[in-house]
Amino acid sequence: MIQLRTIILTAFCLLFTTVRADIQGEAVAATEAQLQDDYIAASLLVVSPSSEVYSLFGHCALRLSCPSQEMDYCFTFETASDTKGLLTFLQGKARGGFLASRTDHYIDAYREAGRGVTQYTLNLTPMQKLRLWMLVDGEIERGYSHHYDYLHTQCTSMLVSLVKQAVAPDAIRYQELPTAVSGSFRNVLLTTSHYPWSTFFWQTVMGPQADAVEPLEDKFVPVLLPEVWQNAVCGDTELRPLLSGTPTTLTPAADGHATAFPSPLVLFGLCLLGIVVVTLGQVFLKWRLLPIGIDATLVVLHTLVAIALSWLVLYAQLEGTAWNWYLLAFNPLPQLCGIITHQWVLVSKCLLALMIVLLVLTPFIPQLDLPHGLLTACFATRLAVAGRYDRTKRNK
């Protein structure tokens, strides 16, 4: 990553020595050389997804190069280096801005990570490419000035916004669109994700706000953007494709999406099967130690999940978390009531009723899915035999 000052000075001193623009970017004067189509090359770079929750949809960047000035940089919208922690992101306090990197360094970083990078040529006029470079330099000068919002302000939406400004007053017209963007942001998640655990995380975090039909361009995640733009045109009197030529693979992606850990569906299905077996053993074979150990584990897990969800809904400012359906059955109130009243059996039955309601609602609420339903069923199965220890002891 090169210094911000170097990027700004190099871009303005070498490339835009004879380019003048007013504050709004409406009037631009350029030399004859700069108005040649091959003076600047502009491309979209799309990075393949990874298993990290923040890279589930991949990443995208702009590549701008000026061969005559030996300049070749990638411009990418990132979160600030001190806000990359998951906790800060979940607090909704992450800041983002555009960074610049030499293209060879940018590609090498993803090659080492095993992620693919594909290049798509932007079919812009020379003046539009000049304007695009000036716009992205302006963003770099502003630094981390944007509040990062994964629903509205992220790498794709910021990149699309810059390209729209560069081609103005021409408009980008979308023709055939991927079916994934026809619904909600959650629909994008469920139709494009290949990583079950990252999907499970986002399904846990994203509440009803993710089910709203957002503005179309807010759903152009990196893995979908090439398909969207390959069927897009721009221009006024003469329409032209937004992308041209054949995509180029700059570095291939690692093979497959396999993981050594079982998916949430498999794992929680096996957990439920094991809990059912242990519960039957407790009821008919008078097992005690194993059921007690499982119940203790579930109580701790329920408490941790309840605290995390309550913090996310009540305290954090992350978009899409104003309400969470899982808070219906996973909240700290049952534990508090049990501590205050000591009526653990009654509290357990009330919690069981809430979990049954959650399971009944699963087919009708988009956030509620089968993996979470299996996990809820694990808790519900044990709650169904709450108080069994006391009855066994009295029978003795």
C-alpha positions in Angstrom: 0.0 0.0 0.0 1.6 3.3 -1.0 1.4 6.6 0.9 -1.7 8.7 0.4 0.3 11.8 -0.3 2.3 10.1 -3.0 -0.9 8.9 -4.7 -2.4 12.4 -4.7 0.7 14.2 -5.9 1.5 11.6 -8.6 -2.0 11.6 -9.9 -2.3 15.3 -10.1 1.2 16.2 -11.2 1.7 13.6 -13.8 -1.7 12.8 -15.2 -3.7 15.9 -14.7 -1.1 18.6 -15.3 -3.2 20.1 -18.1 -6.6 19.0 -16.7 -8.8 21.7 -15.1 -12.1 21.0 -13.4 -14.5 23.2 -11.4 -15.7 22.1 -8.0 -18.7 20.2 -9.4 -16.6 18.4 -12.2 -18.8 19.9 -14.9 -16.1 21.6 -17.0 -13.0 19.7 -17.9 -10.2 20.7 -20.3 -7.7 18.1 -21.5 -4.9 17.7 -23.9 -5.3 15.9 -27.2 -3.2 13.0 -25.9 -5.4 12.6 -22.8 -8.5 12.4 -25.0 -7.1 9.3 -26.8 -9.1 6.2 -26.0 -5.9 4.3 -24.9 -4.5 7.0 -22.7 -6.3 5.6 -19.6 -7.5 2.1 -19.1 -10.4 1.6 -16.7 -11.4 -1.8 -15.3 -13.6 -3.5 -12.7 -11.7 -6.0 -10.6 -13.8 -8.7 -8.8 -12.2 -10.8 -6.0 -13.7 -14.2 -5.3 -15.5 -14.8 -2.0 -13.9 -16.4 1.1 -15.2 -18.1 4.2 -14.8 -14.9 6.4 -18.1 -13.3 7.2 -17.0 -10.0 5.8 -15.9 -11.5 2.5 -18.9 -13.8 1.8 -19.8 -11.9 -1.3 -16.2 -11.3 -2.5 -14.7 -7.8 -3.0 -14.5 -5.4 -5.9 -12.2 -2.5 -6.9 -11.4 -0.1 -9.7 -8.2 -0.5 -11.7 -7.0 2.7 -13.5 -3.8 2.8 -15.5 -2.0 5.3 -17.6 0.7 3.4 -19.6 2.4 6.6 -20.9 3.0 7.8 -17.3 3.7 4.2 -16.0 0.9 4.4 -13.5 -1.2 1.4 -12.6 -3.3 1.5 -9.4 -6.2 -0.3 -7.8 -8.7 1.8 -5.8 -10.8 -0.1 -3.3 -13.3 0.9 -0.6 -12.1 -0.5 2.8 -12.8 -0.1 6.5 -10.2 1.7 8.5 -7.4 -0.4 9.9 -8.4 0.1 13.5 -12.1 -0.9 12.8 -11.6 -4.3 11.2 -12.4 -6.2 14.4 -15.6 -8.1 14.4 -16.7 -6.4 17.6 -16.3 -2.9 16.2 -18.2 -3.9 13.1 -21.0 -5.3 15.2 -21.2 -2.1 17.1 -22.0 -0.3 13.9 -19.1 2.1 14.3 -16.8 1.0 11.4 -15.6 3.8 9.1 -14.6 3.3 5.5 -12.9 5.1 2.6 -11.0 4.5 -0.6 -7.4 3.3 -0.6 -5.0 3.0 -3.5 -2.5 0.3 -4.1 -0.1 -0.6 -6.9 -2.0 -3.2 -9.0 0.8 -5.8 -8.7 0.8 -5.6 -4.9 -3.0 -5.7 -4.8 -3.2 -8.9 -6.9 -0.3 -10.6 -5.2 -2.1 -10.1 -1.8 -5.1 -12.0 -3.0 -3.0 -14.6 -4.8 -1.3 -15.4 -1.6 -4.7 -15.7 0.1 -5.9 -18.2 -2.5 -8.6 -15.8 -3.8 -9.2 -15.2 -7.5 -9.2 -11.8 -9.2 -11.0 -11.3 -12.5 -10.8 -8.1 -14.6 -13.6 -6.6 -16.7 -13.0 -3.7 -19.0 -15.1 -0.6 -18.5 -16.3 0.8 -21.8 -16.0 4.5 -20.9 -15.1 7.5 -23.1 -11.7 9.1 -22.5 -13.3 12.1 -20.7 -15.3 9.7 -18.5 -12.2 7.8 -17.5 -10.4 11.1 -16.7 -13.4 12.2 -14.6 -13.5 8.8 -12.8 -9.8 9.1 -11.8 -10.4 12.5 -10.5 -13.4 11.4 -8.5 -11.5 8.5 -6.9 -8.6 10.8 -6.0 -11.0 13.1 -4.3 -12.4 10.1 -2.3 -8.8 9.2 -1.2 -8.2 12.8 -0.1 -11.3 12.6 2.2 -9.9 9.5 3.9 -12.2 7.3 6.1 -15.1 9.7 5.9 -17.9 7.2 5.3 -19.9 5.3 7.9 -19.6 1.7 6.8 -23.0 0.1 6.3 -23.1 -3.3 4.8 -26.6 -2.7 3.5 -26.0 0.6 1.8 -22.4 1.8 2.0 -19.9 -0.9 1.1 -17.3 -1.6 -1.6 -19.9 -2.3 -4.4 -22.3 0.6 -3.7 -19.4 3.1 -3.4 -17.8 1.8 -6.7 -21.1 2.0 -8.5 -21.7 5.5 -7.3 -18.3 6.7 -8.6 -18.9 5.1 -12.0 -22.4 6.7 -12.2 -20.9 10.1 -11.4 -18.2 9.6 -14.0 -20.6 8.8 -16.9 -23.1 11.6 -15.9 -25.1 13.2 -17.5 -25.4 9.8 -19.3 -27.3 7.2 -17.3 -26.6 3.6 -16.7 -29.6 1.5 -17.8 -29.9 -2.0 -16.5 -31.4 -4.6 -18.8 -31.5 -8.2 -17.8 -30.8 -8.6 -14.1 -29.8 -11.6 -12.1 -32.8 -13.1 -10.3 -31.0 -12.8 -7.0 -31.4 -9.0 -7.0 -35.2 -9.2 -7.6 -36.0 -9.6 -3.9 -34.5 -8.5 -0.6 -30.9 -8.4 0.6 -31.5 -11.6 2.4 -32.5 -13.2 -0.9 -29.1 -12.1 -2.2 -27.4 -13.8 0.8 -29.3 -17.1 0.4 -28.9 -17.4 -3.4 -25.2 -16.4 -3.7 -23.5 -17.7 -0.6 -21.5 -20.9 -0.8 -20.2 -20.9 2.8 -22.8 -22.3 5.3 -21.3 -21.0 8.5 -21.0 -17.4 7.2 -24.6 -17.7 6.0 -25.6 -18.9 9.4 -23.9 -15.9 11.0 -25.6 -13.4 8.8 -29.0 -15.2 9.3 -28.5 -14.9 13.0 -27.5 -11.2 12.9 -29.8 -9.7 10.1 -33.3 -9.0 11.3 -36.4 -7.9 9.4 -34.7 -4.9 7.8 -32.8 -7.3 5.5 -36.1 -8.5 4.2 -37.1 -5.1 2.9 -36.9 -4.6 -0.9 -33.9 -2.2 -0.9 -33.0 0.1 -3.7 -31.8 -2.0 -6.6 -28.1 -0.9 -6.5 -27.8 -1.7 -2.8 -28.0 -5.4 -3.8 -25.2 -5.3 -6.3 -22.8 -7.4 -4.3 -19.3 -8.1 -5.9 -20.1 -11.5 -7.2 -23.2 -10.2 -8.9 -21.8 -7.0 -10.3 -20.2 -8.4 -13.4 -23.4 -10.1 -14.5 -25.4 -6.9 -13.8 -22.9 -4.7 -15.8 -22.5 -7.1 -18.7 -26.2 -6.5 -19.4 -26.0 -2.7 -18.8 -25.7 0.1 -21.2 -24.9 3.8 -20.9 -25.1 6.8 -23.1 -27.7 9.3 -24.3 -28.3 9.3 -28.1 -26.0 6.3 -28.7 -26.2 3.5 -26.2 -23.1 1.4 -25.6 -22.4 -1.6 -23.3 -20.9 -0.6 -19.9 -18.4 -3.5 -20.1 -16.5 -4.6 -23.2 -14.2 -7.4 -24.3 -13.6 -10.7 -22.6 -13.0 -11.0 -18.8 -9.4 -11.7 -17.8 -8.5 -13.9 -14.9 -5.5 -12.2 -13.2 -5.2 -14.9 -10.6 -7.3 -18.1 -10.2 -9.3 -18.8 -7.1 -8.5 -21.8 -4.8 -10.4 -24.9 -5.6 -13.9 -25.3 -4.1 -15.6 -24.1 -0.9 -15.0 -27.3 1.1 -14.3 -27.1 4.9 -13.3 -29.8 7.3 -16.1 -28.7 9.7 -19.6 -29.9 9.1 -22.2 -27.4 8.0 -24.7 -26.0 10.6 -27.4 -28.2 9.2 -25.4 -31.4 9.6 -23.9 -30.4 13.0 -27.2 -29.3 14.7 -29.0 -32.3 13.1 -26.5 -34.7 14.8 -26.7 -32.7 18.0 -30.5 -33.0 18.0 -30.3 -36.8 17.4 -27.8 -37.2 20.3 -30.0 -35.1 22.6 -33.1 -37.2 21.7 -31.2 -40.4 22.5 -29.9 -39.0 25.8 -33.4 -37.8 26.7 -34.9 -41.2 26.0 -32.1 -42.7 28.2 -33.0 -40.4 31.0 -36.7 -41.2 30.8 -36.5 -44.9 30.4 -33.1 -45.9 31.6 -32.8 -43.4 34.5 -29.6 -41.8 33.1 -28.5 -38.8 35.2 -24.9 -37.7 34.8 -25.0 -37.3 31.0 -28.3 -35.4 30.9 -27.1 -33.1 33.7 -23.9 -32.3 31.8 -25.8 -31.6 28.6 -28.3 -29.3 30.4 -25.5 -27.4 32.1 -23.9 -26.8 28.7 -27.1 -25.7 27.1 -27.8 -23.3 30.0 -24.4 -21.6 29.5 -24.9 -21.5 25.7 -28.4 -20.1 26.0 -27.1 -17.4 28.4 -24.2 -16.4 26.1 -26.5 -16.2 23.0 -29.1 -14.3 25.0 -26.6 -11.7 26.1 -25.1 -11.3 22.7 -28.5 -10.9 20.9 -29.7 -8.5 23.6 -26.5 -6.4 23.2 -26.9 -6.4 19.4 -30.5 -5.3 19.4 -30.5 -2.9 22.4 -27.0 -1.4 22.3 -25.2 -1.9 19.0 -25.9 0.5 16.0 -25.3 -2.1 13.3 -27.8 -1.8 10.4 -30.5 -4.4 10.3 -30.4 -5.3 14.0 -33.2 -3.1 15.4 -35.1 -6.4 16.0 -34.1 -10.0 15.9 -36.7 -12.8 15.8 -34.4 -15.2 17.8 -34.6 -12.8 20.7 -38.1 -14.2 21.2 -36.7 -17.4 22.7 -33.1 -16.5 23.3 -33.1 -13.7 25.8 -31.8 -13.4 29.4 -35.2 -12.9 31.1 -35.8 -16.6 31.8 -32.5 -16.9 33.7 -33.3 -13.7 35.6 -36.8 -15.0 36.5 -35.4 -18.3 37.6 -32.8 -16.6 39.9 -35.4 -14.3 41.4 -38.3 -16.8 41.9 -36.4 -20.1 42.1 -39.2 -21.6 40.1 -36.9 -23.2 37.6 -39.4 -25.8 36.3 -42.1 -23.2 35.7 -39.6 -20.9 34.0 -38.4 -23.8 31.8 -41.9 -24.5 30.7 -42.5 -20.9 29.7 -39.2 -20.9 27.8 -40.3 -24.1 26.1 -43.5 -22.5 25.0 -41.5 -19.6 23.4 -39.3 -22.0 21.5 -42.3 -23.9 20.2 -43.7 -20.6 19.0 -40.4 -19.9 17.2 -40.4 -23.3 15.6 -44.0 -22.9 14.4 -43.1 -19.5 12.9 -40.0 -20.8 11.0 -41.8 -21.4 7.6 -43.3 -18.0 7.6 -40.4 -15.6 8.6 -37.4 -15.3 6.3 -34.9 -15.0 9.1 -35.9 -18.3 10.7 -34.3 -21.2 8.8 -33.8 -24.9 9.3 -30.3 -24.9 10.9 -31.5 -22.5 13.5 -34.7 -24.5 13.9 -32.6 -27.6 14.7 -30.6 -25.8 17.3 -33.8 -24.5 18.9 -35.2 -28.0 18.9 -32.1 -29.1 20.9 -33.0 -26.7 23.6 -36.7 -27.5 23.4 -36.1 -31.2 23.8 -34.3 -30.8 27.0 -36.8 -28.2 28.3 -39.6 -30.7 27.7 -38.2 -32.9 30.5 -37.3 -30.1 32.9 -37.9 -31.1 36.5 -37.2 -34.8 35.7 -34.4 -34.9 38.2 -36.7 -33.8 41.0 -39.3 -36.4 40.2 -36.7 -39.2 40.0 -35.3 -38.1 43.4 -38.8 -38.1 45.0 -39.6 -41.5 43.6 -36.5 -42.9 45.2 
